[in-house]
Amino acid sequence: MNNYRELKVWQKSMELVELVYKLTYSFPKEETYGLVSQAQRCAISIPSNIAEGAGRSSNMEFKYFLSIANGSLNELSTQLHLSKRIGYINENDAIEIFDLLTEVQKINFSLIKKFSNL
């Protein structure tokens, strides 16, 4: 249906995944199987669901996978807020990642809305 690599939402979400991985490398070792693993898994699920949805045969299926990606964006946001609150992410890094996360959310929501109006 769509070439997912050309979608801005996929490109930006891949940037988000890279940033999450880079930030979580500095988290304490005791978080390896907790917050680090959870944040990384949910971050990679965002572009993965966008790609899967783009490969489906209908706009409704694509919208469904965009909605799943939206849930993962909210989950990641929660994990990043916690990371900031407990001091794992500094203010400058927090601004950068939350700006990018918000941008991905807005693009994704616009696509969901577009497919809702068809």
Order of alpha helices (4+ residues) and beta strands (2+ residues): alpha-alpha-alpha-alpha
